[in-house]
Amino acid sequence: MDNMKNLIIDSINNFVFESKHNRILTTDTPYFEKPLVKFAVARDSLFEEYKQIIGPFHQTPHEAFEMEFGEGSFHTGTVISIVLPVSEIIRKSNRSQKDFSSIEWALLRTFGDEFFIHLLTEHIITLLKQQGFRALAPSQSKNFKTTRTDAGPTSNWSERHIAYVAGQGSFSLNDGFITERGMAVRMTSIVTDAILDADKRTVKHHTENCLFCSKGSCGACIKRCPAGAISKDGHDKNKCFAFVYSEEARQRAVALGGEYKFSAGCGLCQTKVPCEFNNPRAKNK
Ligand code: B12
């Protein structure tokens, strides 16, 4: 199935390079650069373990597929994890920010994270259908939910946990996921009944790529957070949520042409930090 994998990877790359929707209209700045695409076996036991680690509501690929296509429709298959690195121009624009996201980062939130990623997953699902397979992007499906728990908002399909299974990297002190292209990335995933070879996990511990968690050094993201939501003890999701989705941030998104419900993002903890655009632990491996 190597040909099939190559077809999927090429198709994702081409869409990111060529789509006019991967551009800020007024400046032609791309939202995303060359993606990282990795594959996980849908029956990987970690997906079941997430019912303990995250909560029983977190779907396995099997459950997500059957919610979409009906009971008994899934036997085996693959989860495709797609990491989209935020473009250098947008990352740089956010580096100089101290109190809230740059204009470019705010536009990325509505038009990159939401509209473009939706178009990209639709494109790949259509490709898989043309090849005789069924597929869905659980984060875009009607069954996707984010609920409030005491620890903060939590969804029933966590892209970072999916990326972890596929070997894309690890979590960090601030919860952000550090890939080989750093933390200033967005991610999405597709579950399919196509059987494709899986990638190997690159880390032994779920916070291995973070300098603070693995070596006790750094902690740069603590100082970058304008909401005081990050400390040596980790990330306070409720404080982060209150800041990222404040009325002020939502109105700022609208004033810039974005959507109220998506707000203006923040991402200060993902920029001007050693893990912004690469894995700071890569050289030590
Ligand atoms: C709800 C949500 C939020 C909430 C809560 C965030 C959170 N940490 O859960 C709020 C509103 C606060 C938020 C804020 C932001 N978000 Co948000 N958000 C989501 C969403 C929709 C779901 C996340 C979720 O429910 N995760 C599940 C919970 C359980 O994850 P967790 O608490 O981080 O998990 C911890 C434990 O599980 C633990 N763990 C414990 N034991 C073990 C053992 C193993 C083996 C493993 C693997 C893990 C593990 O590891 C984690 C770290 O401590 C995702 C999209 C998606 N569908 O995934 C985007 C997403 C996480 N957000 C994203 C972004 C970019 C942001 C912001 C920067 C805002 C912005 N767009 O500018 C901020 C930054 C927050 C931060 N530092 O993490 C990106 C993250 C990219 C990255 N590199 O990490 C995502 C993936 C969106 C995307 N499509 O790319 N977000």
Boltz pocket constraint, residues with backbone or C-beta under 6 A from the ligand:
constraints:
  - pocket:
      binder: B
      contacts: [[A, 53], [A, 54], [A, 109], [A, 113], [A, 139], [A, 146], [A, 152], [A, 153], [A, 154], [A, 155], [A, 156], [A, 157], [A, 158], [A, 159], [A, 160], [A, 161], [A, 164], [A, 171], [A, 172], [A, 173], [A, 174], [A, 175], [A, 176], [A, 177], [A, 178], [A, 182], [A, 183], [A, 184], [A, 185], [A, 186], [A, 187], [A, 188], [A, 206], [A, 235], [A, 237], [A, 238], [A, 240], [A, 241], [A, 244], [A, 264], [A, 265], [A, 266], [A, 267], [A, 268], [A, 269], [A, 270]]
      max_distance: 6.0
